[in-house]
Amino acid sequence: MKFAIDQTPEQELIILTSRLTFNEDQKKRICVLLGEKNINWFEFYKLSLYHKTMTLCWENMLRLYPDVYASVPKYLRDIIISAGISIAERNEYFQLEIEKLLEEFKNYDITCIPVKGAYLIPNMYKDYSIRYSGDADFLIKHSDIEKIERSMKNLGFVKGKYSQKEKSIIPISRAEEIKWKMTMTNLPLFVKLNDSLFTPVYMFDFRFALDDSLNQEPINEIIDDYIKTGYVNKAHFLTHLCTHFYGEATYSLTIFLSKDMSLIKLCDIREYILQFMDSDSLEACVCFAKKYNLTRQIYYSMFFLKLVYNDGYEENVLRNLSISDDSFLNEFGENQLSERRTFKKGFYERLFSCGNRDEMSAGPGFLEIK
């Protein structure tokens, strides 16, 4: 796999500003790049839109180098500021709805764990304007599905998808739902209309398995441990973040939808580790991954975290995972159990290409793109 690359100023800046925490060298380098006034702002914000870090990058640059405000074209600057306002409102709506859900679930004795943006936005990012989230994600026990479906109905949610044209929800068909249940690690999306221009619909995603083996035991253990201790084990939370990143980075469908290689997912993992974890909890993550055959997912995430951020903790985790064959780092497929294909591009080419559909072609077991 090819890794070396001569980064453009825009590419270097997107990596430096797609984070929450900085060391002094990183702060100085950002100021140097911005002080040189050699950034193509439309190129930079094309990258930030693809990686879903636009408002995060903007807030970081304003804080570290306030003069950047005058450097960015007014039209682009106004769009960024407006996006931050709408994202903040969206996150506020979602957090209120999540609170309703958790209260309703208590009535049915259902334990679920908010993950990804549903948890990280209020607890790690804190500023609601800097981290976009398209839906709310939860871990659940498969055995609670019937109770969850009743509770979601009580809350006004329907399994289906939102039609922007009709401004309505199209319920999932019975045939679609049966097919979904046979192959998926999560339930069909639960959706609910909302009277807001920026947040016209809520989308809630419930997951009961971490990978395509459909093994329910990892999440069962995560939830049982939460019930016992009253808090989510950090190693468990990190495992979910890594399995999610690995899945979206290597599925044919997510590659086709340009959801495969976005910095916001790596930023989530990096910041969670730096802000909440230590060497003991990282080692616990390795042990949990080995127990449930999820080592590839952790290795994949740590390997690319090292390439992008290189904070120092990654090498020890990689070594402790004891993986000798890392050829999977450059592979993708319809799912994790199907025949695999090899990426033609190197990692950084994929990272900065703003889409990798060109990697896809017709073939047995793969999504055919016409």
C-alpha positions in Angstrom: 0.0 0.0 0.0 1.3 3.5 -0.8 1.4 6.0 2.0 3.9 8.7 1.1 2.4 12.0 -0.2 3.4 15.6 -0.8 0.6 17.4 0.9 -0.8 20.6 -0.5 -1.3 23.5 2.1 -5.1 22.8 2.0 -4.6 19.1 2.7 -2.1 19.8 5.6 -4.5 22.3 7.1 -7.5 20.0 6.9 -5.7 17.4 8.9 -4.3 19.9 11.4 -7.7 21.5 12.1 -9.9 18.4 12.1 -9.4 17.8 15.8 -10.3 19.2 19.2 -6.9 19.0 21.0 -3.6 20.4 19.9 0.0 20.5 21.0 2.1 23.6 20.7 3.9 22.5 17.5 0.5 21.9 15.8 -0.8 25.3 16.9 2.3 27.0 15.5 2.1 25.2 12.2 -1.5 26.2 11.7 -0.6 29.8 12.3 2.3 29.6 9.8 0.0 28.1 7.1 -2.6 30.7 7.7 -0.1 33.5 8.0 1.3 32.7 4.6 -2.1 33.5 3.1 -1.6 30.9 0.4 -4.8 28.8 1.1 -7.3 28.2 -1.7 -10.3 28.5 0.6 -12.8 26.9 -1.8 -10.5 23.9 -2.1 -10.0 23.7 1.6 -13.7 23.9 2.3 -14.5 21.3 -0.4 -12.3 18.9 1.7 -13.9 20.0 5.0 -17.4 19.4 3.6 -16.5 15.9 2.4 -14.9 15.1 5.8 -17.8 16.7 7.7 -15.5 18.9 9.7 -16.3 22.3 8.2 -17.5 24.1 11.3 -15.0 22.4 13.5 -12.1 23.6 11.3 -13.6 27.1 11.2 -13.9 27.4 15.0 -10.3 26.0 15.5 -8.8 28.5 13.0 -10.7 31.5 14.5 -9.5 30.6 18.0 -5.9 30.0 17.0 -5.5 32.7 14.3 -8.3 35.2 14.5 -7.0 37.1 11.4 -8.3 34.2 9.3 -11.7 35.8 9.4 -10.7 38.5 7.0 -8.8 36.0 4.7 -11.9 33.9 3.9 -14.1 35.2 1.1 -17.3 36.8 2.6 -19.7 34.5 0.8 -17.9 31.4 2.0 -17.6 32.9 5.5 -21.3 33.6 5.7 -22.2 30.1 4.5 -19.9 28.6 7.2 -21.4 30.7 10.0 -24.9 29.8 8.8 -24.1 26.1 8.8 -22.9 26.4 12.4 -26.2 27.9 13.5 -28.2 25.2 11.7 -26.1 22.4 13.0 -26.4 23.7 16.6 -30.2 23.9 16.3 -30.3 20.4 14.8 -28.2 18.9 17.7 -30.3 20.7 20.3 -33.5 19.1 18.7 -31.9 15.7 18.6 -30.7 15.8 22.2 -34.1 16.7 23.4 -35.6 13.8 21.5 -32.9 11.5 22.9 -33.9 12.5 26.4 -37.5 11.7 25.6 -36.5 8.3 24.3 -34.4 7.4 27.3 -37.2 8.3 29.6 -39.7 6.3 27.6 -37.3 3.3 27.6 -37.2 3.4 31.4 -40.9 2.7 31.5 -40.3 -0.5 29.5 -37.2 -1.5 31.4 -35.1 -1.1 28.2 -31.4 -0.3 28.5 -29.8 1.4 25.5 -26.5 3.3 25.1 -26.2 6.4 23.0 -23.1 6.3 20.9 -21.2 8.3 18.2 -22.6 11.8 17.9 -25.5 11.1 20.2 -23.1 10.8 23.1 -20.0 12.7 21.8 -21.7 16.0 20.9 -22.9 16.9 24.4 -20.0 15.1 26.3 -16.9 15.7 24.2 -17.5 18.3 21.5 -19.8 20.3 23.8 -20.2 23.2 21.3 -23.3 22.0 19.4 -22.3 24.0 16.3 -19.1 22.1 15.4 -20.1 18.5 15.0 -22.7 17.5 12.5 -24.8 14.4 13.0 -27.3 13.0 10.5 -29.0 10.6 13.0 -28.8 9.3 16.5 -27.2 5.9 17.2 -27.8 3.5 20.1 -26.6 0.1 21.2 -29.4 -2.3 22.2 -29.9 -5.9 23.1 -31.6 -8.0 20.4 -33.9 -9.5 23.1 -35.3 -6.0 23.7 -36.4 -5.4 20.0 -40.2 -6.0 20.6 -40.2 -3.6 23.6 -38.2 -1.0 21.6 -40.6 -1.2 18.7 -43.6 -0.5 21.0 -41.8 2.3 22.7 -40.8 3.9 19.4 -44.4 3.7 18.3 -45.5 5.5 21.5 -43.0 8.3 20.6 -44.4 8.7 17.1 -41.6 7.0 15.2 -42.1 4.8 12.1 -39.6 2.3 10.5 -39.0 3.8 7.1 -37.4 6.6 5.2 -38.0 10.3 4.7 -39.3 11.7 1.3 -38.0 15.2 0.9 -40.2 15.7 -2.1 -43.4 14.7 -0.3 -42.3 15.9 3.1 -43.5 12.6 4.5 -42.3 9.2 5.7 -42.5 6.2 3.5 -42.8 3.1 5.8 -40.6 0.1 5.1 -42.4 -2.7 3.3 -42.9 -6.1 5.0 -40.6 -7.8 2.4 -37.9 -5.2 2.9 -38.0 -5.6 6.7 -37.8 -9.4 6.5 -34.7 -9.1 4.2 -33.2 -6.5 6.5 -33.6 -8.7 9.6 -31.8 -11.6 7.9 -28.6 -9.7 7.1 -28.2 -6.5 9.1 -26.6 -5.7 12.4 -29.1 -3.0 13.2 -32.8 -2.4 13.0 -34.3 -0.5 10.1 -34.2 3.3 10.7 -36.9 4.7 13.0 -38.0 8.1 11.6 -40.3 10.9 12.8 -41.3 14.2 11.3 -40.3 17.4 13.0 -41.5 21.0 12.4 -38.2 22.6 11.7 -36.6 23.8 8.5 -33.1 22.6 9.6 -34.3 19.4 11.2 -37.3 18.2 9.3 -37.0 14.6 10.4 -35.5 12.6 13.3 -33.6 9.4 12.4 -32.8 6.9 15.1 -30.5 3.8 14.5 -30.5 0.9 16.9 -27.6 -1.7 16.7 -27.4 -5.1 18.3 -24.3 -6.5 16.7 -20.9 -5.0 16.0 -19.9 -6.8 12.8 -21.3 -9.0 10.0 -20.9 -12.2 12.0 -24.2 -10.9 13.6 -22.8 -12.0 17.0 -25.0 -10.4 19.6 -22.8 -11.2 22.6 -20.4 -8.2 22.4 -23.2 -5.7 22.7 -24.9 -7.9 25.3 -21.8 -7.7 27.4 -21.5 -4.0 26.9 -25.0 -3.4 28.1 -24.8 -5.9 31.0 -21.6 -4.2 32.2 -23.3 -0.8 32.0 -26.3 -2.1 34.0 -23.9 -3.5 36.6 -21.6 -0.5 37.0 -23.8 2.5 36.0 -21.4 3.7 33.3 -20.2 2.7 29.9 -16.8 1.0 29.9 -14.4 3.2 27.9 -12.9 0.1 26.1 -16.4 -0.9 25.0 -17.2 2.5 23.7 -14.0 2.7 21.7 -14.6 -0.7 20.3 -17.9 0.4 18.8 -16.3 3.5 17.3 -13.6 1.4 15.7 -16.0 -1.2 14.3 -18.1 1.5 12.8 -15.2 3.2 11.2 -13.8 -0.1 9.8 -17.2 -1.0 8.4 -17.9 2.3 6.6 -14.3 2.5 5.3 -14.5 -1.0 3.7 -18.1 -1.5 2.5 -18.8 -1.2 -1.2 -22.1 0.7 -0.5 -20.5 3.3 1.8 -17.7 3.8 -0.7 -20.3 4.4 -3.4 -22.1 6.9 -1.1 -18.8 8.7 -0.3 -19.1 7.8 3.4 -16.0 5.6 3.5 -13.2 7.9 4.5 -14.3 10.9 6.5 -12.0 12.6 9.0 -14.8 13.2 11.5 -14.9 9.5 12.3 -11.2 9.4 12.9 -11.5 12.6 14.9 -14.1 11.1 17.1 -11.9 8.1 17.9 -8.7 10.2 18.4 -10.4 12.7 20.8 -12.2 10.0 22.8 -8.9 8.3 23.4 -7.0 11.4 24.3 -9.7 12.9 26.5 -11.1 9.8 28.2 -8.7 6.8 28.0 -5.3 5.7 29.4 -3.0 2.8 28.8 -5.1 0.4 30.9 -8.3 1.2 29.1 -6.6 0.8 25.7 -5.3 -2.6 26.8 -8.8 -3.5 28.0 -10.0 -2.6 24.4 -7.4 -5.0 23.0 -8.6 -7.8 25.3 -12.3 -7.2 24.4 -11.4 -7.2 20.7 -9.5 -10.5 21.0 -12.4 -12.1 23.0 -14.9 -11.3 20.2 -12.7 -11.5 17.1 -12.8 -7.8 16.5 -9.0 -7.2 16.3 -9.0 -6.2 12.6 -11.4 -3.4 13.3 -9.2 -2.0 16.1 -6.0 -2.5 14.1 -7.5 -0.8 11.1 -8.5 2.2 13.1 -5.2 2.6 14.9 -3.2 2.1 11.8 -4.9 5.0 10.0 -5.0 7.1 13.2 -1.2 6.8 13.2 -1.0 7.9 9.6 -3.2 10.9 10.1 -2.6 12.2 13.6 0.4 10.2 15.0 -0.2 11.0 18.6 2.0 8.2 20.0 -0.4 5.7 21.6 -1.2 3.9 18.3 2.0 1.9 18.0 1.6 0.1 21.3 -2.1 -0.8 20.6 -1.1 -2.1 17.1 1.7 -4.3 18.7 -0.6 -5.7 21.4 -3.2 -6.8 18.8 -0.6 -9.3 17.5 -1.7 -9.2 13.9 0.9 -10.5 11.4 -1.0 -10.2 8.1 -2.3 -6.7 7.6 -3.3 -7.1 3.9 -6.9 -6.3 4.9 -5.8 -2.6 5.3 -6.1 -2.2 1.6 -9.3 -4.3 0.9 -13.0 -3.7 0.6 -16.1 -5.7 -0.3 -19.9 -5.9 -0.1 -19.5 -6.8 3.5 -16.9 -8.1 5.9 -17.6 -11.8 5.0 -17.6 -11.5 1.2 -14.9 -11.8 -1.3 -12.5 -8.9 -1.0 -11.1 -6.5 -3.5 -8.0 -4.3 -3.4 -8.0 -0.5 -3.5 -6.0 0.9 -6.4 -5.4 4.2 -4.7 -3.1 4.8 -1.7 -4.6 5.9 1.6 -3.9 9.6 1.2 -5.3 9.6 -2.4 -8.5 8.1 -1.0 -8.5 10.6 1.9 -8.3 13.7 -0.3 -10.2 12.5 -3.4 -13.6 13.5 -2.1 -15.1 10.3 -3.3 -13.8 6.8 -4.3 -16.5 5.5 -6.6 -13.9 5.0 -9.3 -12.5 2.1 -7.2 -15.7 0.2 -7.9 -16.6 -2.0 -10.8 -19.0 -4.8 -11.6 -18.0 -8.2 -10.3 -19.2 -11.2 -8.3 -20.5 -10.2 -4.9 -20.0 -6.4 -5.4 -22.3 -3.5 -5.9 -22.6 -2.9 -9.6 -22.3 0.8 -10.6 -23.8 1.8 -13.9 
